[in-house]
Amino acid sequence: MNKLPTIDLVECARALAPLIAREADEIERTRRLTPAVTSALIENGLYRALLPRSLGGAEAPLEMFMQMQEEIAKADASTAWCLGQCSVCAMTAAYLDPDAANEIFNVAPGILAWGAIAHEVHVVPGGYKANARWDFASGSRQASWLGAHVRIVESDGTPRRKADGSPEIRTILFPATSATMYDVWDVIGLKGTGTDSYSVHNLFIPEQFAALRDDPSALRENGPLYKLTTNMVFSMGFAATALGVARATLDAAIELARGKTPQGLKAMRDNNAVQGLIGRTEASLRAARAYLYATAAEVWRDLVRGDPVTEAHRVALRLAATWTIHQSASVVDAAYHMAGATAVFAANPFERRFRDMHAIAQQIQARDTHYEDAGKAILSAKLNVPPTTR
């Protein structure tokens, strides 16, 4: 493994926050990251946060990645969402032939994005043939490569199955120039993510660009990061993004309360109801953050000492991420309502974050069904106590 110097991704994120905040209006207006923001993220190595060190990436610990996301989200949620999406996509390099990984991630700009799992590809000599359209590709407008998660159909028309009988899912990767893009992202929040759709027609995918992502049998890297699945890292990164949005919104409400005197009422800073609300909301946010990071730290500790990732780890991460997103949304709601009529004006730092937070809470990482899955696993006699309750 290359012994590259460790990049302080969190300090880089903090340093870039003023630029991102200045560009946020343009990101919102154009519904994609601006060239200035994209260039800054690339030049400072933030897109390479989770790329293996063997390929020149940072291979950052889980907590550092989460803190990076949190800092960027304080400046702009859409930027953080795109960065988190594309950073996790880069984990696919750990399952690729090194030459293929180099071609994708070490040729500028070296950014990969993908959308939802859907459709199938057909086996042909040397690879696969793809004809399909996919949705929800956050960060695709900055990407040089696109991916898609697809079922494999053999040349005789039968589905390829794994040893356990389930369908084989591969992540096919192809240059963004091979795809047709569809500008469909007209939404209420996270407008700047450019989470568009894309399609390919009769596209040949060479075998080396069809990864068995998250399959331990195909893993080429030994670091603790790659014991985690991409879905696990997605959940923690997006939960940290939610924390960043909540922190920025509550800070704006606190700053407003220090100086605002509503018509006919006493100054907000002297209002007992406002004081109590800020105290309770601050406690809720700190508790959610502490829970999320404690869970990440305990799972990471187990992985670093050589333990395999377990069902208990999966449940702990999923539960913490889902709860944190929901708590963050509650914090944003409280701060928004605390601000009163001030919050409805686009010039003030409330309404966009309110919309962004509720777009985050609509995503797959915040589904209420995660609580049911966690409860079912916890009640199973086969599951050990989750790490954070030992």
C-alpha positions in Angstrom: 0.0 0.0 0.0 1.3 3.5 -0.8 2.4 5.4 2.2 1.0 8.8 1.1 0.7 11.7 3.5 -2.6 11.9 5.3 -4.8 14.8 4.1 -6.7 16.7 6.8 -10.0 16.6 4.9 -11.8 18.3 7.8 -9.6 21.3 7.7 -9.8 21.4 3.9 -13.6 21.4 4.2 -13.6 24.3 6.7 -11.2 26.3 4.5 -13.5 25.8 1.5 -16.7 26.7 3.4 -16.6 30.5 2.6 -16.2 29.9 -1.1 -19.1 27.3 -1.1 -21.3 29.7 0.9 -20.7 32.5 -1.6 -21.5 30.2 -4.5 -24.7 28.7 -2.9 -27.1 31.1 -4.6 -25.7 30.2 -8.0 -25.7 26.5 -7.2 -29.4 26.8 -6.3 -30.2 28.8 -9.4 -28.4 26.6 -11.9 -29.3 23.3 -10.1 -25.7 22.0 -10.1 -22.4 22.8 -8.5 -20.6 25.7 -9.9 -17.2 25.3 -11.7 -15.5 27.2 -8.9 -16.8 24.8 -6.2 -16.2 21.7 -8.3 -12.6 22.8 -9.0 -11.9 23.5 -5.4 -13.2 20.1 -4.2 -11.1 18.4 -6.8 -7.9 20.4 -6.2 -8.1 19.8 -2.4 -8.7 16.1 -2.8 -12.1 15.9 -1.2 -13.6 13.7 -3.9 -10.8 11.2 -3.2 -11.7 10.9 0.5 -12.7 7.2 0.3 -10.5 6.2 -2.7 -7.9 3.6 -1.7 -4.5 4.9 -0.9 -3.0 2.4 -3.3 -4.7 4.5 -6.0 -3.6 7.9 -4.5 -6.7 8.4 -2.5 -7.1 9.4 1.2 -8.8 6.2 2.3 -10.1 8.3 5.2 -11.4 6.8 8.5 -15.2 6.8 8.7 -15.3 9.6 11.3 -13.1 11.9 9.2 -15.3 11.4 6.1 -18.4 12.2 8.3 -16.8 15.4 9.7 -15.8 16.5 6.2 -19.5 16.1 5.1 -20.7 17.9 8.2 -18.5 21.0 7.5 -19.4 21.2 3.8 -23.1 20.9 4.7 -22.9 23.9 7.0 -22.1 26.0 3.9 -24.4 24.3 1.4 -26.4 21.0 1.6 -26.3 20.4 -2.2 -22.5 20.5 -2.3 -22.2 18.2 0.6 -24.8 15.8 -0.9 -22.9 15.6 -4.2 -19.5 15.2 -2.5 -20.8 12.5 -0.3 -22.4 10.6 -3.1 -19.4 10.7 -5.4 -16.9 10.0 -2.5 -18.8 6.8 -1.7 -19.0 5.8 -5.3 -15.1 5.9 -5.4 -15.1 3.0 -2.9 -15.9 0.8 -6.0 -12.2 1.1 -6.9 -11.5 -1.5 -4.1 -13.4 -4.1 -6.2 -12.0 -3.2 -9.7 -9.0 -4.3 -11.7 -6.3 -1.8 -10.9 -5.9 -0.7 -14.5 -9.7 0.0 -14.8 -9.7 1.8 -11.5 -6.7 4.0 -12.6 -8.6 4.9 -15.8 -11.7 6.0 -13.9 -10.2 7.7 -10.9 -6.7 8.9 -11.9 -7.7 10.7 -15.2 -9.0 14.1 -14.4 -11.5 14.9 -13.0 -11.8 11.3 -11.7 -15.4 11.6 -10.4 -17.9 8.7 -10.5 -21.6 9.0 -9.9 -24.5 6.6 -10.2 -28.3 6.3 -9.7 -30.8 3.8 -8.4 -30.6 0.0 -8.8 -32.6 -1.0 -11.9 -32.7 -3.0 -15.1 -30.4 -5.7 -16.4 -27.5 -6.2 -18.8 -26.9 -9.1 -21.2 -23.8 -11.2 -21.4 -21.9 -10.8 -24.7 -18.3 -11.9 -25.6 -15.9 -10.0 -23.4 -18.4 -8.2 -21.3 -22.0 -7.0 -21.3 -24.5 -5.0 -23.4 -26.6 -2.3 -21.8 -29.8 -0.7 -22.9 -31.5 1.2 -20.0 -32.3 4.4 -18.2 -31.6 5.2 -14.6 -32.6 7.9 -12.2 -31.4 9.7 -9.1 -27.7 10.3 -10.1 -26.6 13.0 -7.6 -23.4 14.6 -8.7 -23.7 13.3 -12.3 -23.2 16.8 -13.8 -19.6 16.9 -12.4 -18.8 13.2 -13.1 -16.5 11.9 -15.8 -17.8 8.4 -15.3 -21.3 7.0 -14.5 -22.3 3.7 -13.0 -25.4 1.6 -12.7 -26.4 -1.4 -10.6 -27.9 -4.1 -12.7 -28.9 -7.7 -12.8 -26.9 -10.0 -15.1 -28.7 -12.1 -17.8 -26.7 -14.9 -19.5 -26.5 -15.2 -23.3 -29.2 -17.9 -23.2 -31.6 -15.5 -21.4 -31.4 -17.0 -17.9 -30.6 -14.8 -14.9 -27.2 -15.3 -13.4 -27.4 -16.2 -9.8 -25.1 -16.3 -6.8 -24.3 -19.4 -4.8 -27.2 -18.5 -2.4 -29.7 -18.4 -5.3 -30.1 -14.6 -5.3 -29.6 -12.6 -8.5 -26.1 -11.4 -9.3 -25.9 -7.6 -9.2 -23.0 -5.9 -10.8 -22.1 -2.2 -10.9 -21.3 -1.4 -14.5 -19.1 1.7 -15.2 -18.8 3.7 -18.3 -17.6 7.2 -19.4 -20.2 9.9 -18.9 -19.9 10.8 -22.6 -21.4 7.4 -23.4 -24.7 8.4 -21.8 -27.6 10.6 -22.7 -28.4 13.0 -19.7 -32.0 14.1 -18.9 -32.5 17.4 -16.9 -35.3 16.2 -14.6 -34.3 17.6 -11.2 -37.0 20.2 -10.6 -37.5 19.8 -6.9 -38.1 21.7 -3.6 -34.8 20.9 -1.9 -31.3 19.9 -2.6 -31.9 21.7 -5.9 -28.2 22.1 -6.6 -27.4 18.4 -6.6 -28.4 18.0 -10.3 -29.8 14.5 -9.4 -30.7 13.8 -13.0 -31.5 10.7 -15.1 -29.3 9.1 -17.8 -29.5 6.3 -20.3 -27.4 4.3 -22.6 -28.2 2.5 -25.9 -26.5 -0.7 -27.0 -23.5 0.2 -24.9 -20.7 -2.4 -24.6 -19.3 -2.7 -21.0 -16.0 -4.6 -20.9 -15.8 -7.2 -18.2 -13.2 -5.3 -16.2 -15.7 -2.4 -15.8 -18.4 -4.5 -14.2 -17.6 -4.6 -10.5 -19.0 -7.0 -7.9 -19.3 -4.1 -5.6 -19.7 -4.9 -1.8 -18.9 -8.6 -2.6 -16.0 -9.7 -0.2 -14.9 -12.3 -2.8 -14.0 -9.5 -5.2 -12.4 -7.1 -2.7 -8.8 -6.1 -3.5 -8.1 -3.8 -0.5 -7.4 -4.8 3.1 -8.1 -1.6 5.0 -10.9 -1.4 7.6 -12.8 1.1 5.4 -13.6 -1.5 2.8 -15.0 -4.0 5.3 -18.0 -1.6 5.3 -20.4 -1.7 2.4 -21.1 1.4 0.4 -24.6 1.5 1.7 -23.3 1.7 5.3 -21.0 4.6 4.4 -23.7 6.3 2.4 -26.0 6.3 5.5 -23.4 7.7 7.9 -22.2 10.3 5.4 -25.7 11.6 4.7 -26.6 11.6 8.4 -23.5 13.8 9.0 -24.7 16.0 6.1 -28.0 16.4 8.0 -26.2 17.3 11.1 -24.3 20.1 9.3 -27.6 21.5 7.9 -29.1 21.4 11.3 -26.1 23.0 13.0 -26.1 25.9 10.5 -29.8 26.5 10.8 -29.8 26.5 14.6 -26.7 28.8 14.6 -28.6 31.2 12.4 -31.6 31.1 14.7 -29.4 31.8 17.7 -27.8 34.7 16.0 -31.2 36.1 15.0 -32.5 35.7 18.6 -29.6 37.7 20.0 -30.7 40.8 18.1 -34.4 40.5 17.1 -37.3 42.1 18.9 -40.6 41.0 17.4 -43.3 43.7 17.1 -45.2 44.1 20.3 -43.0 41.6 22.2 -39.9 41.6 24.3 -36.5 41.0 22.8 -36.1 37.3 21.8 -32.9 36.9 23.9 -34.9 37.9 27.0 -37.9 35.7 26.1 -38.2 32.7 28.5 -39.9 30.6 25.8 -37.2 31.3 23.3 -34.5 30.6 25.8 -36.0 27.3 26.7 -36.5 26.3 23.1 -32.9 27.1 22.2 -31.7 25.1 25.2 -33.8 22.0 24.4 -33.0 22.2 20.6 -29.3 22.6 21.3 -29.4 19.5 23.6 -31.3 17.5 20.9 -28.7 18.3 18.3 -25.7 17.6 20.5 -27.3 14.3 21.6 -27.9 13.2 18.0 -24.4 14.1 17.0 -22.9 12.3 19.9 -24.9 9.2 19.2 -23.9 9.1 15.5 -20.2 9.6 16.1 -20.1 7.2 19.1 -21.6 4.5 16.9 -19.2 5.2 14.1 -16.2 5.2 16.5 -17.2 1.9 18.1 -17.8 0.1 14.8 -14.5 1.5 13.4 -12.6 0.3 16.6 -13.8 -3.2 15.9 -12.8 -3.1 12.3 -9.4 -1.7 13.0 -8.6 -4.5 15.4 -9.4 -7.0 12.7 -13.0 -8.0 13.5 -15.3 -8.6 10.5 -18.3 -6.4 9.9 -21.4 -8.1 11.5 -25.1 -7.8 11.4 -24.9 -6.0 14.8 -22.6 -3.4 13.2 -25.0 -3.0 10.3 -28.0 -2.5 12.6 -26.1 0.0 14.8 -25.0 2.1 11.8 -28.4 2.1 10.2 -30.3 2.9 13.4 -27.9 5.8 14.3 -28.0 7.3 10.8 -31.8 7.1 10.5 -32.4 8.6 13.9 -29.9 11.4 13.4 -31.5 12.5 10.1 -34.9 12.6 11.8 -33.5 14.5 14.8 -31.8 16.9 12.5 -35.0 17.6 10.7 -36.7 18.3 14.1 -33.9 20.8 14.9 -34.3 22.6 11.6 -38.1 22.8 12.1 -37.6 24.3 15.6 -35.1 26.8 14.3 -37.3 27.7 11.3 -40.4 28.3 13.5 -38.4 30.2 16.1 -37.3 32.7 13.4 -40.9 33.7 12.6 -41.6 35.7 9.5 -37.9 36.3 9.0 -37.5 32.7 7.9 -39.7 32.9 4.8 -37.4 35.4 3.0 -34.9 33.8 0.6 -32.3 36.4 1.6 -32.2 35.0 5.1 -30.4 31.7 6.0 -33.5 29.6 6.8 -35.9 28.8 4.0 -33.3 27.0 1.8 -32.0 24.9 4.7 -35.5 24.1 5.6 -36.2 22.8 2.1 -32.9 21.0 1.9 -33.4 19.3 5.2 -36.8 18.0 4.2 -35.4 16.8 0.9 -32.8 14.8 2.9 -35.4 13.4 5.1 -37.3 12.1 2.1 -34.4 10.0 0.8 -33.9 6.3 1.3 -31.4 6.8 4.2 -34.2 8.2 6.3 -37.0 5.7 5.7 -39.1 4.8 8.7 -38.9 1.2 7.7 -35.3 1.2 8.9 -36.6 1.2 12.4 -38.7 -1.9 11.7 -35.7 -3.7 10.2 -33.5 -2.7 13.2 -36.2 -3.9 15.6 -36.6 -7.2 13.9 -32.9 -7.8 14.0 -32.6 -6.8 17.6 -35.4 -9.1 18.6 -33.7 -12.0 16.7 -32.0 -14.5 18.9 -29.2 -14.6 16.4 -28.2 -11.0 16.8 -25.7 -9.9 19.4 -26.3 -6.7 21.3 -25.4 -3.7 19.1 -21.9 -2.4 19.8 -23.0 1.0 21.3 -25.1 -0.7 24.0 -22.4 -3.0 25.4 
